[in-house]
Amino acid sequence: MAVIVNYTDLVSLAEAKSYLRIDDAITDVDDEITLMINSACNLVESYTQVYLKPQTKEYYFNCEGYIRLYSWPINTITVPADITAYDEAMRQLYTVYTRKSISLESMTFNVGHSDTENVKPIFKQAILETVKLWFFGSETETAMKGYIPNSVMAILSSERRFIF
């Protein structure tokens, strides 16, 4: 049981280097690998709407007066503090928040996993595989950094909270 504060709490530099088969004594690529871990985690979150570390997100009500929240897991609602200011309806892959007062323009949530044990192993695998493809692809200039590789999208497709 380990608390997640940074993405490297979920996938450590040492884990990534081991997965890449890079000796621990080689440190000249550590910053690059750490950046790739952070970027891969951000892309996984964007693709799935499953947040891998706790973070505060503000969502605005649409013109019909509701928020459809796909982000998961939801830890707490920080604004508004008064739970009578909105209604909550759980759906299969999202939660709908309906405001009771027009003066309520947005809601602030704390979303994301706070413990490494709660993160499915498939997410770690996707992050490590993305880092591997980016790292070794950079040597041949064939990798498109900043994009989720197709093989990783196939891994994560069952974990998406919505489909465009």
N, C-alpha and C positions, 0 to 999 in steps of 0.2 A: 504494500500500500504506500504509494508515493503521491504527494501533492503536486499538481501541475501548475506552475507559474509561467514557465516559458515552454516553447515547443520542444526545446532540447531536454526538457524533463520527460517528455514522451518518447522521443527518439534521440538518444544521446550521441554526441560526436563519436564516442568510442564504439557504440553500436554500428553507426554508419560506416566508420572506417573498417570495422570487422566485416561488415556486409560487402564492402567494396574490396576487401582483401588488401588493405593498405596497412603497413606496419605502423604501430603506435609511435615509433621514433621519428617518423616522417611528419613534420608539423607545418611545412610550408603551404599545405592545401587546407589546413584546418578552418580558416576563415571562409574559404570558398564552400566547403562542405556544410558548414554551419548556416551560411546564407541559403544554400540549396535546401536544407532541412526546413528552415523557416518559410521559404517560398513554396515548397511542396505542401506544407501544412496549410498555408493560406489557400492554395488552389483546391485542396481536398475539401476545406470548409466551404468555399464558394460553390463547388460542384455538388456537394451533398447537403448543405445547410446543417450539417452536424459539426458543432464547434468543439475543437479539441482542447481548448484551454478556456478558463473563465474570462469573459469580457463583457463590457457594458455596451448595450446597443439601444439606440432610440428609434422608435418606429412611429410614424405619423398616421393618424386616422385618414381614411380616404373620404371622398365627398359624400359617401353613403353612411359615414359614421362608424366604420369598423376597421380593425386591423386583422389581417389573416397572417398569422405568425407560423412560418415553417421552421424557424430556427429551433435547434434541439441540442442538448437538453435545456430546459428553462429552469434556472435555479431559484431566482426571486424576481419579483416585480418591485422596483425601487421607486418609481413615480408612476402613478399617484400612490401615496401611502394609504389613502382611504379606499378600501376594497369595495365600498358601495358606489364608487364613481364609474364602475364599468361592470358589464356582464361577461362571463367567460363560457365558451362552448367548445368542448373537445371534439375534434374530428379524428379520422384515422391517421392522417399524417400532418395535421396542423391544428392550431387553436385559433378560434375567432374571439376577438375582444371587441365588444360593442360599448361605445361610450353612452353614458346616461345624461351627460351635460355637453352642450355645444362648446362650452368654454374649455373642455379638455381636448387639446390639440394633438397630444402625443403621449406615449407611454415609454418608460425606460425599463429594460430588462437586464438581468445578469444571466447570460447564457453560456453554456460550455461545460465540458467535463472538468471536474476538479481533482479527480483521482485517476491515476494510470490504470488501476484495476477495472474501471468502468468503461474504458475505451476498448472497443472490439479489436482483436488482433488484425483483422483485415485492413484497418486504417494504418497501422504501423507498417504492414507489408506494402501497402500502396505508396506510402511515403518513402520507404527504403528503395523500392523499385524505381520510383521517379528520380530519386537522387542518383541511383546507379545509371539510369539511362542518360540523365543530364551530364553526369560526371564523365563517363566514357564517351558519350556522343560529342562532348566539347573538344575532344582530341581529334575527331574526324570532321568536326563542323557540321555534322548531320543532325544533331539534337536541336530541337526548338525549345530553348529554355523559356520558361514562362507558360508553357502549355502542358497539359496533362497528356502523357503518351496514351495511345489507343489501348495498349495492353492494360494500363492502370485504370482507364475508364471502364473497361470490361470488368475489372475486379470490383470497382466501386458502384457499378450500375444498380446493384440490388440495395444499396444503402442510400440512394437519393431520396430526399424528402418530397420532391416534386419533379415533374418532367415538363420541359418547354414544348 
